[in-house]
Each structure stands twice: as C-alpha cells, then as structure tokens.
Amino acid sequence: MAEAIRMPLLSDTMKEGVIAEWHKKIGDTVKSDDIIADVETDKATMEVMPYVDGILLYIGVEKGKGVPVNGIMAIIGKPGEDFQSILDAENGGAVKPATNATAPAIPVSEPVAEPAKTEVAAQPPVAEIPEPGSDERIKASPLAKKLAEEKGLPIQAIKGSGDNGRIIKRDIDNYTPAVAPAPAPQPVPATQAASVAQAPAVVAAPLLPPAPAGTEGYTDIPLNQMRKIIARKLADSKFSAPHFYLTMTITMDKAIEARKAINEISPVKVSFNDLVIKACAMALRLHPAVNSSWMGDFIRQNHHIHIGTAVAVEDGLIVPVVKFADQKSLSQIANETNTLIDKAKTKKIQPQEFTGNTFTITNLGMMDIDEFTAIINPPDSCILAVGRIAATPVAENGAVVIRQLMKITLSCDHRSVDGAVASRFLQTLKAYLENPVTMLV
C-alpha cells in the first residue's frame, strides 16, 4: 500500500520546511535508509530519509518550495500503484501530481551545513564493514562508510555513537587522528582582560558592491526560513508582550581576577559570558518568578533553569540552550557553550539543543557596545542584554579610581514579571558577578 511521507516538525517554531535539494526523482527506487531530500528549517538544514522501501510515485513540491508541517512531501509505493486517494483525502479533491517533485523524508538525527550530509536518528539498516584481520564486523551506516572511504579514515579506529555502537556520519565528522599535544596558549595580559570577547564573534557582513557613477540601485534579498521565523517570532513578542527595561552597572574587577585564576586550572577556557550564565542561573534559583512564562490564562514558573545564549550565524540568529545551568560548574558551562556555538555555526545543532529555554542572554560586549535593550525571546519572561567591560573613572571615598564596569539591561514581560521582582533579581545577579567566589560555595 502506498504511504505518504510528511513534513516532520523539526523545531518548536517551525511552520513549514523548504526543500533545499531533492536526491530522488519520480520513478526512482527508494530504500528506507536513502536520503531523498534536504529540508531547510528556520534553524538548520536537515537530511530526511523515508522508513519505507518502494518506488517514488509522487513529489509534492519543487526544489525551493515549502511544505507545511505534516503536509505531504512525497508518496512511496509499488510500481504503478494508485495513490490519488491519498491526495484526495488530504486535499478534499483531485490533485495533479507534480512533474518534478521531491520525496519527503524522515528527519535525520542532526542538522547539517552544506555540503556536508547528516545521519538519521532512527535505526535504518546498517552496512557492516569487515575489519581487516578479524572475523568481527563493524556496524556503520552507508553514508558513514562512504565518507570514511572518501576521507581515507580508518573506520576500524572510529568509535560509533549510534545505537549499539553503530558508526554514523557525526562520528566521521568528529574523528580526529591522534596528534602531538599543541603548545599551551599564552595567557592574556591583565591589561587586555577586559577587552577579551565575552561572547561568540558575529559573522561579518558582505561588502556592499559599488554602484556605477551617477546611478541608483538596490538588491532584494529573499528571506530564508530562519529570517522569516526571527521576524515573526520577535514581532509577536514585541507587540504582544508589554516590555519594560531595567539597567544596572556591574563592577567587574573581581570577576576579571576570578576568571584569570579559574582559567589557570580549568580544563576549558571560561569566558565572561560563561560567568554571566552561571550567575543568572543561580540568581534565577532565588527568584523563580523571573524564570517563568506567560501562558495566556496562567503564569508558568519553571522548576528547571535552561539558559539560552543568542549566537549570530550567517543566516540570522539562533539560541543554543545550556540545560540545568544552575547545576553545572563554570568549566562544564564553558565546554557545553563552546560545543553548542560550534554546532550552531556549522548548522549541526539539533532541535533539542536550541529549544526549552527559560531565560535568555544576549551579549554584544565583544562588539564594543556599551549597552542596549533586547526583545524578549518567547517563551521566556525576560532577556538580559550584556554590554562591554570598560575601564571607567569612578568616585570612591572622595577619590577618583578606575573600575572595570559592565552595563546590563533586563527586558521584562510585565504580564508575568513586575518591576520590584525584576529589580531584586538584578541585585542578586550583581552580587554574584561582583564577588564571583560566592558562586563557588
């Protein structure tokens, strides 16, 4: 019996998926573990594959067109099988099959950046590769086997992270041959500590091409899925949630000293942004009203603390989430943040890694921004905007001294968080950042 392949929900904000590439055409034989299409979502490009064998009978849309979530992408069945009843039931009438469509597929385990390809999370048939000199067979997906051959990698030495130790595409991408340890990085001079980037660097914009002399012109840039979702989501937030803003100045001298001492023993470099994540997580534990969501007819106070960190990528903005941040050490937060940022920039981040936030931080300190206000990232009630650390003259005890100051601005949804509640949260956050040792006890 013919089966419809439907557009899967690949992120919590996804309304439709755009076919970035079809790998099969009508009439092709399709196996359950074949990659039939690449689907562009608002966050990443995902490879999809069906979990059925058969002939590709119908393709719903052409390359570059969108399919709503749960809409029919393709139909797979037996040669010559009638599938019109499936389309009739879906649309309430006769539908003419597309002449050049692509088959929908089942979501793969991780998003991919072009031209790399990803693996599915489910368990398609695996190709077993015999290990030289051994009767034991190695489990690997067909794509992993192909990539290993192309890259000349010893697949026998690669540890599989899939089910039952199965080697998948991610394992090939992440495999690094053993090399001699690199020399230890040189410490940053204390005088430069405040200017160290506090958040992942943003992507540089392309240069504007010069216009011919005496002419006017413009370039229309088509919206990708990510930009569409950013526009819709933030417009909904800005015009539906009554925002108010609270700004506070933090003295970061002790934080700079603490970070330097921490990085002398930490297995991974801890950034100022990591300190802010940890401080926010601990402050949220003491002020649960800020760790909330407006649900229309009730307010949900979350017991867990998941901190999102806005990251600029080529196509827009994505917010990787550090789960249970209040329960993790600074080095754990730093390691996880670095991993998530790398995945976001290479479009390998998975849906569960950029959803579930209960509070968000956006940091433009590395761009020399003194202070700014941010639009709340739903479903959060608040977002913290972090500016740069700057040496500033300050009057103390009748004398002028130089302090390293950082301005932060909390944007709040007044439906769920009141000014006094948000102010007390900022006071606690300030206390943690101005005396970081209190976060370690």
Secondary structure, 3 states (H helix, E strand, C coil): CCEEEECCCCCCCCCEEEEEEECCCCCCEECCCCCCEEEECCCCEEEEECCCCEEEEEECCCCCCEEECCCEEEEEECCCCCCHHHHHHHHCCCCCCCCCCCCCCEEECCCECCCCCCCECCCCCCEEEECCCCCCEEEECHHHHHHHHHHCCCHHHCCCCCHHHCECHHHHHHCCCCCCCCCCCCCCCHHHHHHCCCCCCCCCCCCCCCCCCCCCCCCCCCCCHHHHHHHHHHHHHHHHCCEEEEEEEEECHHHHHHHHHHHCCCCCCCCHHHHHHHHHHHHHHHCCCCCEEECCCCEEECCCCCEEECEEECCEEECCEECCHHHCCHHHHHHHHHHHHHHHHCCCCCHHHCCCCCEEEEECHHHCCCCCCCCCCCCCCEEEEEEEEEEEEEEECCEEEEEEEEEEEEEEECCCCCHHHHHHHHHHHHHHHHCHHHHHC
